[in-house]
Amino acid sequence: MLFTSLEFIVFLTVLIVLYYTIAKNRFQWQLLLAASLAFYAFSGWWNLFYIASTIISSYFAGRAMGRLEAGRDAYLKEAKLSKEDAKAYKASVKAKKRIWLIACLTFNFAVLAATKYAGLMISKGADTGFFGFLVPVGISFYTFQAMGYIIDRYRGKGGEHSLFRLALFVSFFPQLIQGPISRFDDLKATLFAPHSFNGAAFAAAGQRVLWGFFKKLVIADRLLPAVTELTSDLGAYGGVYVIAAVLLYAVRLYADFTGGIDITIGVAEMLGIRVKENFNMPFYSKSIAEYWRRWHITMGTWFKDYLFYPISVSRPMLGLMKSAKAAFGENFGKRVPVYLSTIILWFMTGLWHGTTANYIAWGLANGLVIIISQELTPAYKAFHQRFNLKGKRIWNALEIFRTFWLMCFIRAFDIYAGVGETLKAVGSVVTGPHTLPNLVFDGIGVSDYIAAGAGVAVMIIAGRIKRRGKPWINKAAVRYAACLLLALAIVVFGVYGMGYDASQFIYNRF
Amino acid sequence: MSISPLYDILHKLHNDVDFESHEALIDEGVLDSFDIVSLVAEISEAYGLQVPPEEITPENFNSARLIFAMLERVSEE
C-alpha cells in the first residue's frame, strides 16, 4: 500500500477514528499492531511469514538472554564470590548470551541474504532474489531495527517481555517501508503509551504529512520522467546531460526520501508517537562525512554503533594495529583500525542499498572520499593558517557547493546501469558534448519544470525559516494556513489522478 | 589508575583543545568517529584495557573526566 494511494488515506482515516474513540485507554497499541500487520499484508500476505520469523526469533533470543541475566544476578547475590571469580562468572554468562546473539543475527541476516542479497546478478530494480523468492517489502529496514534491538539486549539494555509489543516495535507501519530505523529505547516510551487526541499536535502532524506529500507529488514525481529518460541512453545523453541527470536526481531523491520520512513522522505524530528525525538539512554539509551525519541519520548511526565501532575497537583490529605499528611505524599503524573499518563500513552500506556492483562501488566511493579528506586534514589546516578563510561565508558556500556536487557524482552509481556505464557517464562530463541541453521529454515539459522549480523554491525557503527557528511558525493560525496552502498546491501542482501510476518511494527498493 | 596518560593521548589528537575543562567533546564535534577509534586504540594500549563498543556513547566521551570514569568502570567489571 503506497503512502500516496487512496487506500492508504482511507486506511489511516479509519485507524485514527478507531484509535481515538473505541481503542482509547483500552487497546490503542494492540490496534496499532493489528493495523501494522494489515498494512503489511496488503503488500502480499506472504510478507507476514518473513516479518513473523524476525519477530519470533528476536523475541525468544531476547528472552533467553534475559533469563541468563536474571540467573546471573541471583547467583552473584547468593554466592558472594571474590572479585576475580565474579568477573570470570560474568564472562561465562556473557559467552552464553553471545551464542543466542550470534544465532539470532545469523538466522535473520541469512533470511535477508537469501531473499535479497544472495543474487549479486539480479537485475537492478527486480523484485525477486537469487533463489526466486519475492523480496519482502521493507526487509532491510525491519531486519536492521530488530537486530539493533537484539544487540542492545545482548549489551545489557532491558528487553521486552511481551511478544506482541515487540511485534509492534518491529512492524510499526509508518516506518516499515523506508525507515527511520528506530531504537527500541527511543520508540517504546510513546509507542505503548495511551494517547488522547490533541488538536494542536494533530494539526502540526497533519502539516508535516502534507509537506511530505507536497515534496513527493509536486517535486519528486514530476522530475521522474526526466531522470528516467536522461539515464536511459548514454549515447544520446552524455556530457552536459549527465550534469543535468545527477542534479535532477539529487533534487528528486531528496524530495522523495525526505518527503516519505515527513509522511512517516507526521503519521506517527498523528497517533501521538515520536519517531526520530532522519535528516538534518544534508545539502548544507561542508564535507561528505558531515553529509552522512545529516542524511539518513538512523541508518548511519546504526552502522556506526553496531558495525564500525565493534570492528574498529575489536581485539583482532587492535592486534593488527600493533603489528602494523611495529612493521611500518606509528603513523601508519594507527590508521589501520580506522581506515580498514571505514572500508568495511562503506562496503556494507553499499551492500545494504543493493547487491549489484554499482551499489558496492557507490559505497566504496563514499568511504574513499572520506579517507582522502581525513588524509588532507593537515593540508587544510595549513591552508587555513595561511589564508584565514575558515568560517567565512564565502568559504562555507564553497565547501557546501563542493560537497553537493561531489555527492551528485557519487550518486551517479545509483542511476546508471552499471559501474562501467557510470564511469563513462562521469567521464563524458569532460569530453562532452557541452551544448545547451534540451530537457523537454515525453512526460515532462516546461510547465512541469516550472511547477517543480517553484516547489524547490518553497522547499529552500521553508528550510531557511526552519533553520532560523522563528517562533511564529508554531502558531496555530500559521499551521492551518500552511496546511491549506500545501493541500491546494498538491491538488493544483501534484502528479496524481486518472491514468497516473504514483511511483513507489525510491527507498522502498533498498 | 592515573588520568595523565589519557590527557597525553587526547592532546596528541588535538593539541589546540583544553581537555581539562571541555565538557562537550562529542556534542560540539571536537571528537569525530575517527578520533574516537584512534583514542580507544591508544587507551587500550596505554591502560591495558579492552573498551567494549557499547561504552562508546556521547555520554561517556563528552569530557576527559567522563572517559576516565568509563575506563575505571570497565577495569572494575
Interface residues (C-beta under 8 A of the other chain):
Chain A: K87 K90 R155 G156 A289 K304 D305 F308 Y309 P310 S312 V313 S314 R315 L318 M321 K322 K334 P337 V338 S341 T342 Q374
Chain B: D32 S33 F34 I36 V37 S38 V40 A41 E42 S44 E45 Q50 V51 P52 P53 E54 I56 E77
